[in-house]
Protein backbone atom coordinates (compact mmCIF):
# COMPACT_ATOMS: atom_id res chain seq x y z
CA UNK A 1 0.00 0.00 0.00
CA UNK A 2 1.34 3.42 -0.92
CA UNK A 3 1.11 6.09 1.72
CA UNK A 4 1.22 9.72 0.65
CA UNK A 5 3.97 11.35 2.67
CA UNK A 6 4.17 15.14 2.79
CA UNK A 7 7.09 16.90 1.16
CA UNK A 8 8.83 19.04 3.74
CA UNK A 9 11.29 21.79 2.84
CA UNK A 10 13.12 23.71 5.53
CA UNK A 11 14.99 26.79 4.35
CA UNK A 12 17.78 27.87 6.67
CA UNK A 13 19.98 30.78 5.76
CA UNK A 14 22.37 32.81 7.86
CA UNK A 15 21.27 36.38 8.48
CA UNK A 16 17.93 36.15 6.66
CA UNK A 17 14.89 37.67 8.29
CA UNK A 18 11.30 37.13 7.21
CA UNK A 19 10.90 40.86 6.62
CA UNK A 20 13.40 40.57 3.75
CA UNK A 21 11.12 38.23 1.79
CA UNK A 22 8.33 39.25 -0.56
CA UNK A 23 6.17 36.45 0.85
CA UNK A 24 6.14 38.35 4.14
CA UNK A 25 5.40 41.76 2.65
CA UNK A 26 8.73 43.11 1.38
CA UNK A 27 8.10 44.83 -1.95
CA UNK A 28 11.76 45.44 -2.80
CA UNK A 29 13.35 41.99 -2.84
CA UNK A 30 12.79 39.52 -5.67
CA UNK A 31 12.31 35.99 -4.35
CA UNK A 32 10.02 34.27 -6.88
CA UNK A 33 10.81 30.68 -5.89
CA UNK A 34 10.39 31.28 -2.17
CA UNK A 35 7.19 33.22 -2.93
CA UNK A 36 5.80 30.27 -4.88
CA UNK A 37 6.65 27.84 -2.08
CA UNK A 38 4.92 30.17 0.39
CA UNK A 39 1.80 30.52 -1.78
CA UNK A 40 1.41 26.81 -2.41
CA UNK A 41 2.49 25.51 0.97
CA UNK A 42 2.55 26.35 4.64
CA UNK A 43 4.65 29.12 6.18
CA UNK A 44 5.54 29.99 9.77
CA UNK A 45 4.26 33.33 10.96
CA UNK A 46 6.23 33.03 14.18
CA UNK A 47 9.36 31.01 14.84
CA UNK A 48 12.14 31.19 17.39
CA UNK A 49 15.79 30.27 17.21
CA UNK A 50 17.32 28.26 20.03
CA UNK A 51 20.77 29.78 19.60
CA UNK A 52 22.26 32.91 18.04
CA UNK A 53 24.91 30.73 16.36
CA UNK A 54 24.16 28.80 13.17
CA UNK A 55 25.83 25.45 13.99
CA UNK A 56 23.86 24.73 17.21
CA UNK A 57 20.63 25.89 15.56
CA UNK A 58 21.09 23.52 12.64
CA UNK A 59 22.19 20.69 14.92
CA UNK A 60 18.99 21.08 16.97
CA UNK A 61 16.98 19.92 13.94
CA UNK A 62 18.67 16.54 14.16
CA UNK A 63 16.85 14.76 16.99
CA UNK A 64 19.55 12.08 17.14
CA UNK A 65 22.21 14.59 18.14
CA UNK A 66 23.06 15.41 21.72
CA UNK A 67 25.22 18.43 22.40
CA UNK A 68 26.66 19.59 25.68
CA UNK A 69 28.00 23.10 26.30
PyMOL Python script that loads the backbone (N, CA, C, O; Angstrom):
from pymol import cmd

cmd.read_pdbstr("""\
ATOM      1  N   UNK A   1       0.839  -1.167   0.000  1.00  0.00           N
ATOM      2  CA  UNK A   1       0.000   0.000   0.000  1.00  0.00           C
ATOM      3  C   UNK A   1       0.895   1.244   0.000  1.00  0.00           C
ATOM      4  O   UNK A   1       1.838   1.339   0.785  1.00  0.00           O
ATOM      5  N   UNK A   2       0.598   2.169  -0.862  1.00  0.00           N
ATOM      6  CA  UNK A   2       1.342   3.421  -0.916  1.00  0.00           C
ATOM      7  C   UNK A   2       0.719   4.439   0.030  1.00  0.00           C
ATOM      8  O   UNK A   2      -0.494   4.648   0.043  1.00  0.00           O
ATOM      9  N   UNK A   3       1.567   5.052   0.805  1.00  0.00           N
ATOM     10  CA  UNK A   3       1.110   6.091   1.720  1.00  0.00           C
ATOM     11  C   UNK A   3       1.659   7.419   1.224  1.00  0.00           C
ATOM     12  O   UNK A   3       2.858   7.552   0.980  1.00  0.00           O
ATOM     13  N   UNK A   4       0.779   8.397   1.077  1.00  0.00           N
ATOM     14  CA  UNK A   4       1.225   9.723   0.649  1.00  0.00           C
ATOM     15  C   UNK A   4       1.920  10.425   1.800  1.00  0.00           C
ATOM     16  O   UNK A   4       1.293  10.758   2.806  1.00  0.00           O
ATOM     17  N   UNK A   5       3.199  10.644   1.653  1.00  0.00           N
ATOM     18  CA  UNK A   5       3.966  11.352   2.668  1.00  0.00           C
ATOM     19  C   UNK A   5       4.119  12.802   2.228  1.00  0.00           C
ATOM     20  O   UNK A   5       4.320  13.075   1.044  1.00  0.00           O
ATOM     21  N   UNK A   6       4.025  13.729   3.170  1.00  0.00           N
ATOM     22  CA  UNK A   6       4.168  15.141   2.792  1.00  0.00           C
ATOM     23  C   UNK A   6       5.606  15.467   2.418  1.00  0.00           C
ATOM     24  O   UNK A   6       6.546  14.896   2.970  1.00  0.00           O
ATOM     25  N   UNK A   7       5.766  16.374   1.491  1.00  0.00           N
ATOM     26  CA  UNK A   7       7.087  16.899   1.157  1.00  0.00           C
ATOM     27  C   UNK A   7       7.359  18.062   2.094  1.00  0.00           C
ATOM     28  O   UNK A   7       6.564  18.997   2.186  1.00  0.00           O
ATOM     29  N   UNK A   8       8.476  17.998   2.783  1.00  0.00           N
ATOM     30  CA  UNK A   8       8.829  19.044   3.741  1.00  0.00           C
ATOM     31  C   UNK A   8      10.126  19.697   3.302  1.00  0.00           C
ATOM     32  O   UNK A   8      11.127  19.021   3.064  1.00  0.00           O
ATOM     33  N   UNK A   9      10.098  21.013   3.198  1.00  0.00           N
ATOM     34  CA  UNK A   9      11.286  21.785   2.841  1.00  0.00           C
ATOM     35  C   UNK A   9      11.535  22.783   3.964  1.00  0.00           C
ATOM     36  O   UNK A   9      10.653  23.561   4.328  1.00  0.00           O
ATOM     37  N   UNK A  10      12.737  22.751   4.501  1.00  0.00           N
ATOM     38  CA  UNK A  10      13.120  23.713   5.529  1.00  0.00           C
ATOM     39  C   UNK A  10      14.235  24.569   4.955  1.00  0.00           C
ATOM     40  O   UNK A  10      15.306  24.066   4.616  1.00  0.00           O
ATOM     41  N   UNK A  11      13.978  25.856   4.849  1.00  0.00           N
ATOM     42  CA  UNK A  11      14.990  26.787   4.352  1.00  0.00           C
ATOM     43  C   UNK A  11      15.691  27.423   5.539  1.00  0.00           C
ATOM     44  O   UNK A  11      15.056  28.054   6.384  1.00  0.00           O
ATOM     45  N   UNK A  12      16.993  27.254   5.597  1.00  0.00           N
ATOM     46  CA  UNK A  12      17.780  27.872   6.669  1.00  0.00           C
ATOM     47  C   UNK A  12      18.903  28.661   6.029  1.00  0.00           C
ATOM     48  O   UNK A  12      19.730  28.111   5.302  1.00  0.00           O
ATOM     49  N   UNK A  13      18.924  29.926   6.300  1.00  0.00           N
ATOM     50  CA  UNK A  13      19.984  30.780   5.757  1.00  0.00           C
ATOM     51  C   UNK A  13      20.501  31.687   6.861  1.00  0.00           C
ATOM     52  O   UNK A  13      19.728  32.183   7.681  1.00  0.00           O
ATOM     53  N   UNK A  14      21.792  31.898   6.878  1.00  0.00           N
ATOM     54  CA  UNK A  14      22.372  32.811   7.861  1.00  0.00           C
ATOM     55  C   UNK A  14      21.941  34.239   7.545  1.00  0.00           C
ATOM     56  O   UNK A  14      21.938  34.657   6.388  1.00  0.00           O
ATOM     57  N   UNK A  15      21.584  34.962   8.565  1.00  0.00           N
ATOM     58  CA  UNK A  15      21.273  36.383   8.475  1.00  0.00           C
ATOM     59  C   UNK A  15      20.144  36.701   7.489  1.00  0.00           C
ATOM     60  O   UNK A  15      20.225  37.674   6.739  1.00  0.00           O
ATOM     61  N   UNK A  16      19.110  35.889   7.495  1.00  0.00           N
ATOM     62  CA  UNK A  16      17.932  36.151   6.665  1.00  0.00           C
ATOM     63  C   UNK A  16      16.729  36.302   7.583  1.00  0.00           C
ATOM     64  O   UNK A  16      16.408  35.400   8.357  1.00  0.00           O
ATOM     65  N   UNK A  17      16.085  37.421   7.492  1.00  0.00           N
ATOM     66  CA  UNK A  17      14.893  37.665   8.292  1.00  0.00           C
ATOM     67  C   UNK A  17      13.655  37.607   7.400  1.00  0.00           C
ATOM     68  O   UNK A  17      13.726  37.892   6.205  1.00  0.00           O
ATOM     69  N   UNK A  18      12.535  37.239   7.986  1.00  0.00           N
ATOM     70  CA  UNK A  18      11.302  37.130   7.209  1.00  0.00           C
ATOM     71  C   UNK A  18      10.939  38.452   6.544  1.00  0.00           C
ATOM     72  O   UNK A  18      10.374  38.463   5.451  1.00  0.00           O
ATOM     73  N   UNK A  19      11.259  39.554   7.191  1.00  0.00           N
ATOM     74  CA  UNK A  19      10.899  40.861   6.622  1.00  0.00           C
ATOM     75  C   UNK A  19      11.667  41.179   5.342  1.00  0.00           C
ATOM     76  O   UNK A  19      11.361  42.164   4.670  1.00  0.00           O
ATOM     77  N   UNK A  20      12.653  40.365   4.998  1.00  0.00           N
ATOM     78  CA  UNK A  20      13.403  40.566   3.754  1.00  0.00           C
ATOM     79  C   UNK A  20      12.785  39.803   2.585  1.00  0.00           C
ATOM     80  O   UNK A  20      13.271  39.905   1.459  1.00  0.00           O
ATOM     81  N   UNK A  21      11.732  39.051   2.834  1.00  0.00           N
ATOM     82  CA  UNK A  21      11.116  38.227   1.789  1.00  0.00           C
ATOM     83  C   UNK A  21       9.805  38.833   1.311  1.00  0.00           C
ATOM     84  O   UNK A  21       9.031  39.371   2.104  1.00  0.00           O
ATOM     85  N   UNK A  22       9.568  38.744   0.034  1.00  0.00           N
ATOM     86  CA  UNK A  22       8.329  39.253  -0.559  1.00  0.00           C
ATOM     87  C   UNK A  22       7.111  38.509  -0.001  1.00  0.00           C
ATOM     88  O   UNK A  22       6.038  39.093   0.146  1.00  0.00           O
ATOM     89  N   UNK A  23       7.279  37.243   0.304  1.00  0.00           N
ATOM     90  CA  UNK A  23       6.171  36.450   0.846  1.00  0.00           C
ATOM     91  C   UNK A  23       5.671  36.996   2.182  1.00  0.00           C
ATOM     92  O   UNK A  23       4.538  36.728   2.583  1.00  0.00           O
ATOM     93  N   UNK A  24       6.514  37.755   2.862  1.00  0.00           N
ATOM     94  CA  UNK A  24       6.139  38.354   4.142  1.00  0.00           C
ATOM     95  C   UNK A  24       5.947  39.857   4.037  1.00  0.00           C
ATOM     96  O   UNK A  24       5.957  40.554   5.052  1.00  0.00           O
ATOM     97  N   UNK A  25       5.774  40.365   2.827  1.00  0.00           N
ATOM     98  CA  UNK A  25       5.402  41.760   2.653  1.00  0.00           C
ATOM     99  C   UNK A  25       6.468  42.704   2.138  1.00  0.00           C
ATOM    100  O   UNK A  25       6.179  43.885   1.943  1.00  0.00           O
ATOM    101  N   UNK A  26       7.685  42.242   1.909  1.00  0.00           N
ATOM    102  CA  UNK A  26       8.733  43.115   1.379  1.00  0.00           C
ATOM    103  C   UNK A  26       8.490  43.310  -0.109  1.00  0.00           C
ATOM    104  O   UNK A  26       8.409  42.335  -0.856  1.00  0.00           O
ATOM    105  N   UNK A  27       8.374  44.552  -0.545  1.00  0.00           N
ATOM    106  CA  UNK A  27       8.103  44.834  -1.955  1.00  0.00           C
ATOM    107  C   UNK A  27       9.354  45.164  -2.754  1.00  0.00           C
ATOM    108  O   UNK A  27       9.264  45.478  -3.940  1.00  0.00           O
ATOM    109  N   UNK A  28      10.519  45.098  -2.122  1.00  0.00           N
ATOM    110  CA  UNK A  28      11.765  45.440  -2.796  1.00  0.00           C
ATOM    111  C   UNK A  28      12.493  44.194  -3.298  1.00  0.00           C
ATOM    112  O   UNK A  28      12.961  44.162  -4.436  1.00  0.00           O
ATOM    113  N   UNK A  29      12.585  43.185  -2.462  1.00  0.00           N
ATOM    114  CA  UNK A  29      13.348  41.988  -2.835  1.00  0.00           C
ATOM    115  C   UNK A  29      12.599  41.146  -3.863  1.00  0.00           C
ATOM    116  O   UNK A  29      11.369  41.153  -3.914  1.00  0.00           O
ATOM    117  N   UNK A  30      13.352  40.429  -4.669  1.00  0.00           N
ATOM    118  CA  UNK A  30      12.786  39.524  -5.671  1.00  0.00           C
ATOM    119  C   UNK A  30      13.124  38.096  -5.266  1.00  0.00           C
ATOM    120  O   UNK A  30      14.270  37.662  -5.384  1.00  0.00           O
ATOM    121  N   UNK A  31      12.123  37.375  -4.790  1.00  0.00           N
ATOM    122  CA  UNK A  31      12.309  35.991  -4.353  1.00  0.00           C
ATOM    123  C   UNK A  31      11.195  35.119  -4.935  1.00  0.00           C
ATOM    124  O   UNK A  31      10.372  34.596  -4.183  1.00  0.00           O
ATOM    125  N   UNK A  32      11.153  34.954  -6.255  1.00  0.00           N
ATOM    126  CA  UNK A  32      10.015  34.270  -6.878  1.00  0.00           C
ATOM    127  C   UNK A  32       9.856  32.813  -6.452  1.00  0.00           C
ATOM    128  O   UNK A  32       8.728  32.346  -6.298  1.00  0.00           O
ATOM    129  N   UNK A  33      10.937  32.094  -6.262  1.00  0.00           N
ATOM    130  CA  UNK A  33      10.813  30.682  -5.892  1.00  0.00           C
ATOM    131  C   UNK A  33      10.338  30.514  -4.456  1.00  0.00           C
ATOM    132  O   UNK A  33       9.505  29.653  -4.171  1.00  0.00           O
ATOM    133  N   UNK A  34      10.861  31.328  -3.561  1.00  0.00           N
ATOM    134  CA  UNK A  34      10.390  31.279  -2.173  1.00  0.00           C
ATOM    135  C   UNK A  34       8.938  31.736  -2.107  1.00  0.00           C
ATOM    136  O   UNK A  34       8.151  31.180  -1.340  1.00  0.00           O
ATOM    137  N   UNK A  35       8.574  32.736  -2.893  1.00  0.00           N
ATOM    138  CA  UNK A  35       7.189  33.218  -2.927  1.00  0.00           C
ATOM    139  C   UNK A  35       6.239  32.111  -3.375  1.00  0.00           C
ATOM    140  O   UNK A  35       5.157  31.951  -2.810  1.00  0.00           O
ATOM    141  N   UNK A  36       6.640  31.356  -4.380  1.00  0.00           N
ATOM    142  CA  UNK A  36       5.795  30.268  -4.877  1.00  0.00           C
ATOM    143  C   UNK A  36       5.643  29.173  -3.826  1.00  0.00           C
ATOM    144  O   UNK A  36       4.547  28.649  -3.626  1.00  0.00           O
ATOM    145  N   UNK A  37       6.738  28.828  -3.157  1.00  0.00           N
ATOM    146  CA  UNK A  37       6.653  27.843  -2.076  1.00  0.00           C
ATOM    147  C   UNK A  37       5.708  28.329  -0.981  1.00  0.00           C
ATOM    148  O   UNK A  37       4.921  27.547  -0.447  1.00  0.00           O
ATOM    149  N   UNK A  38       5.781  29.604  -0.649  1.00  0.00           N
ATOM    150  CA  UNK A  38       4.920  30.166   0.394  1.00  0.00           C
ATOM    151  C   UNK A  38       3.454  30.165  -0.028  1.00  0.00           C
ATOM    152  O   UNK A  38       2.576  29.866   0.781  1.00  0.00           O
ATOM    153  N   UNK A  39       3.186  30.496  -1.283  1.00  0.00           N
ATOM    154  CA  UNK A  39       1.798  30.524  -1.784  1.00  0.00           C
ATOM    155  C   UNK A  39       1.177  29.139  -1.809  1.00  0.00           C
ATOM    156  O   UNK A  39       0.004  28.974  -1.475  1.00  0.00           O
ATOM    157  N   UNK A  40       1.957  28.145  -2.203  1.00  0.00           N
ATOM    158  CA  UNK A  40       1.409  26.807  -2.415  1.00  0.00           C
ATOM    159  C   UNK A  40       1.591  25.875  -1.219  1.00  0.00           C
ATOM    160  O   UNK A  40       1.163  24.722  -1.258  1.00  0.00           O
ATOM    161  N   UNK A  41       2.218  26.367  -0.174  1.00  0.00           N
ATOM    162  CA  UNK A  41       2.491  25.507   0.973  1.00  0.00           C
ATOM    163  C   UNK A  41       2.078  26.157   2.282  1.00  0.00           C
ATOM    164  O   UNK A  41       1.119  26.926   2.343  1.00  0.00           O
ATOM    165  N   UNK A  42       2.807  25.835   3.300  1.00  0.00           N
ATOM    166  CA  UNK A  42       2.553  26.347   4.642  1.00  0.00           C
ATOM    167  C   UNK A  42       3.771  27.145   5.078  1.00  0.00           C
ATOM    168  O   UNK A  42       4.905  26.720   4.858  1.00  0.00           O
ATOM    169  N   UNK A  43       3.544  28.286   5.689  1.00  0.00           N
ATOM    170  CA  UNK A  43       4.646  29.117   6.182  1.00  0.00           C
ATOM    171  C   UNK A  43       4.469  29.345   7.685  1.00  0.00           C
ATOM    172  O   UNK A  43       3.361  29.259   8.215  1.00  0.00           O
ATOM    173  N   UNK A  44       5.570  29.633   8.348  1.00  0.00           N
ATOM    174  CA  UNK A  44       5.536  29.987   9.766  1.00  0.00           C
ATOM    175  C   UNK A  44       5.374  31.491   9.889  1.00  0.00           C
ATOM    176  O   UNK A  44       6.115  32.256   9.273  1.00  0.00           O
ATOM    177  N   UNK A  45       4.412  31.908  10.679  1.00  0.00           N
ATOM    178  CA  UNK A  45       4.262  33.331  10.960  1.00  0.00           C
ATOM    179  C   UNK A  45       5.084  33.736  12.174  1.00  0.00           C
ATOM    180  O   UNK A  45       5.382  34.915  12.368  1.00  0.00           O
ATOM    181  N   UNK A  46       5.447  32.756  12.986  1.00  0.00           N
ATOM    182  CA  UNK A  46       6.231  33.033  14.177  1.00  0.00           C
ATOM    183  C   UNK A  46       7.129  31.838  14.449  1.00  0.00           C
ATOM    184  O   UNK A  46       6.651  30.710  14.563  1.00  0.00           O
ATOM    185  N   UNK A  47       8.407  32.080  14.551  1.00  0.00           N
ATOM    186  CA  UNK A  47       9.363  31.012  14.844  1.00  0.00           C
ATOM    187  C   UNK A  47      10.474  31.590  15.699  1.00  0.00           C
ATOM    188  O   UNK A  47      10.763  32.785  15.634  1.00  0.00           O
ATOM    189  N   UNK A  48      11.084  30.753  16.488  1.00  0.00           N
ATOM    190  CA  UNK A  48      12.138  31.195  17.387  1.00  0.00           C
ATOM    191  C   UNK A  48      13.373  30.338  17.195  1.00  0.00           C
ATOM    192  O   UNK A  48      13.277  29.146  16.902  1.00  0.00           O
ATOM    193  N   UNK A  49      14.507  30.941  17.360  1.00  0.00           N
ATOM    194  CA  UNK A  49      15.793  30.272  17.212  1.00  0.00           C
ATOM    195  C   UNK A  49      16.309  29.904  18.600  1.00  0.00           C
ATOM    196  O   UNK A  49      16.234  30.705  19.532  1.00  0.00           O
ATOM    197  N   UNK A  50      16.828  28.697  18.729  1.00  0.00           N
ATOM    198  CA  UNK A  50      17.316  28.255  20.033  1.00  0.00           C
ATOM    199  C   UNK A  50      18.709  28.779  20.357  1.00  0.00           C
ATOM    200  O   UNK A  50      19.143  28.704  21.506  1.00  0.00           O
ATOM    201  N   UNK A  51      19.404  29.299  19.377  1.00  0.00           N
ATOM    202  CA  UNK A  51      20.770  29.778  19.596  1.00  0.00           C
ATOM    203  C   UNK A  51      21.094  30.872  18.589  1.00  0.00           C
ATOM    204  O   UNK A  51      20.633  30.813  17.449  1.00  0.00           O
ATOM    205  N   UNK A  52      21.878  31.869  18.988  1.00  0.00           N
ATOM    206  CA  UNK A  52      22.258  32.911  18.037  1.00  0.00           C
ATOM    207  C   UNK A  52      23.339  32.459  17.056  1.00  0.00           C
ATOM    208  O   UNK A  52      23.677  33.193  16.127  1.00  0.00           O
ATOM    209  N   UNK A  53      23.878  31.267  17.253  1.00  0.00           N
ATOM    210  CA  UNK A  53      24.909  30.730  16.358  1.00  0.00           C
ATOM    211  C   UNK A  53      24.291  29.720  15.409  1.00  0.00           C
ATOM    212  O   UNK A  53      23.359  29.007  15.782  1.00  0.00           O
ATOM    213  N   UNK A  54      24.803  29.649  14.172  1.00  0.00           N
ATOM    214  CA  UNK A  54      24.160  28.799  13.169  1.00  0.00           C
ATOM    215  C   UNK A  54      24.375  27.307  13.419  1.00  0.00           C
ATOM    216  O   UNK A  54      23.441  26.527  13.235  1.00  0.00           O
ATOM    217  N   UNK A  55      25.559  26.886  13.827  1.00  0.00           N
ATOM    218  CA  UNK A  55      25.828  25.450  13.988  1.00  0.00           C
ATOM    219  C   UNK A  55      24.925  24.800  15.040  1.00  0.00           C
ATOM    220  O   UNK A  55      24.343  23.755  14.748  1.00  0.00           O
ATOM    221  N   UNK A  56      24.773  25.357  16.246  1.00  0.00           N
ATOM    222  CA  UNK A  56      23.859  24.734  17.206  1.00  0.00           C
ATOM    223  C   UNK A  56      22.401  24.766  16.751  1.00  0.00           C
ATOM    224  O   UNK A  56      21.644  23.836  17.032  1.00  0.00           O
ATOM    225  N   UNK A  57      22.008  25.819  16.055  1.00  0.00           N
ATOM    226  CA  UNK A  57      20.630  25.892  15.563  1.00  0.00           C
ATOM    227  C   UNK A  57      20.350  24.789  14.560  1.00  0.00           C
ATOM    228  O   UNK A  57      19.309  24.135  14.623  1.00  0.00           O
ATOM    229  N   UNK A  58      21.271  24.582  13.639  1.00  0.00           N
ATOM    230  CA  UNK A  58      21.094  23.522  12.639  1.00  0.00           C
ATOM    231  C   UNK A  58      21.162  22.148  13.285  1.00  0.00           C
ATOM    232  O   UNK A  58      20.405  21.250  12.916  1.00  0.00           O
ATOM    233  N   UNK A  59      22.056  21.979  14.241  1.00  0.00           N
ATOM    234  CA  UNK A  59      22.186  20.691  14.915  1.00  0.00           C
ATOM    235  C   UNK A  59      20.923  20.347  15.697  1.00  0.00           C
ATOM    236  O   UNK A  59      20.604  19.168  15.855  1.00  0.00           O
ATOM    237  N   UNK A  60      20.204  21.342  16.186  1.00  0.00           N
ATOM    238  CA  UNK A  60      18.995  21.077  16.965  1.00  0.00           C
ATOM    239  C   UNK A  60      17.888  20.453  16.118  1.00  0.00           C
ATOM    240  O   UNK A  60      16.954  19.869  16.667  1.00  0.00           O
ATOM    241  N   UNK A  61      17.975  20.565  14.804  1.00  0.00           N
ATOM    242  CA  UNK A  61      16.980  19.925  13.936  1.00  0.00           C
ATOM    243  C   UNK A  61      17.179  18.419  13.855  1.00  0.00           C
ATOM    244  O   UNK A  61      16.261  17.686  13.486  1.00  0.00           O
ATOM    245  N   UNK A  62      18.363  17.962  14.197  1.00  0.00           N
ATOM    246  CA  UNK A  62      18.672  16.535  14.163  1.00  0.00           C
ATOM    247  C   UNK A  62      18.370  15.952  15.535  1.00  0.00           C
ATOM    248  O   UNK A  62      19.151  16.137  16.468  1.00  0.00           O
ATOM    249  N   UNK A  63      17.253  15.252  15.674  1.00  0.00           N
ATOM    250  CA  UNK A  63      16.851  14.756  16.989  1.00  0.00           C
ATOM    251  C   UNK A  63      17.739  13.632  17.508  1.00  0.00           C
ATOM    252  O   UNK A  63      17.609  13.234  18.666  1.00  0.00           O
ATOM    253  N   UNK A  64      18.630  13.120  16.685  1.00  0.00           N
ATOM    254  CA  UNK A  64      19.552  12.079  17.138  1.00  0.00           C
ATOM    255  C   UNK A  64      20.781  12.672  17.799  1.00  0.00           C
ATOM    256  O   UNK A  64      21.534  11.959  18.462  1.00  0.00           O
ATOM    257  N   UNK A  65      20.991  13.956  17.629  1.00  0.00           N
ATOM    258  CA  UNK A  65      22.205  14.591  18.137  1.00  0.00           C
ATOM    259  C   UNK A  65      22.011  15.060  19.579  1.00  0.00           C
ATOM    260  O   UNK A  65      20.943  15.541  19.958  1.00  0.00           O
ATOM    261  N   UNK A  66      23.053  14.908  20.353  1.00  0.00           N
ATOM    262  CA  UNK A  66      23.059  15.414  21.719  1.00  0.00           C
ATOM    263  C   UNK A  66      24.302  16.269  21.868  1.00  0.00           C
ATOM    264  O   UNK A  66      25.419  15.811  21.627  1.00  0.00           O
ATOM    265  N   UNK A  67      24.098  17.511  22.267  1.00  0.00           N
ATOM    266  CA  UNK A  67      25.218  18.434  22.403  1.00  0.00           C
ATOM    267  C   UNK A  67      25.265  18.965  23.821  1.00  0.00           C
ATOM    268  O   UNK A  67      24.238  19.284  24.421  1.00  0.00           O
ATOM    269  N   UNK A  68      26.457  19.053  24.337  1.00  0.00           N
ATOM    270  CA  UNK A  68      26.665  19.586  25.678  1.00  0.00           C
ATOM    271  C   UNK A  68      27.518  20.837  25.583  1.00  0.00           C
ATOM    272  O   UNK A  68      28.470  20.873  24.803  1.00  0.00           O
ATOM    273  N   UNK A  69      27.200  21.863  26.359  1.00  0.00           N
ATOM    274  CA  UNK A  69      28.002  23.100  26.302  1.00  0.00           C
ATOM    275  C   UNK A  69      29.396  22.893  26.849  1.00  0.00           C
ATOM    276  O   UNK A  69      30.195  23.829  26.873  1.00  0.00           O
TER     277      UNK A  69
END
""", "prot")
cmd.dss("prot")
cmd.show_as("cartoon", "prot")
cmd.util.cbc("prot")
cmd.orient("prot")
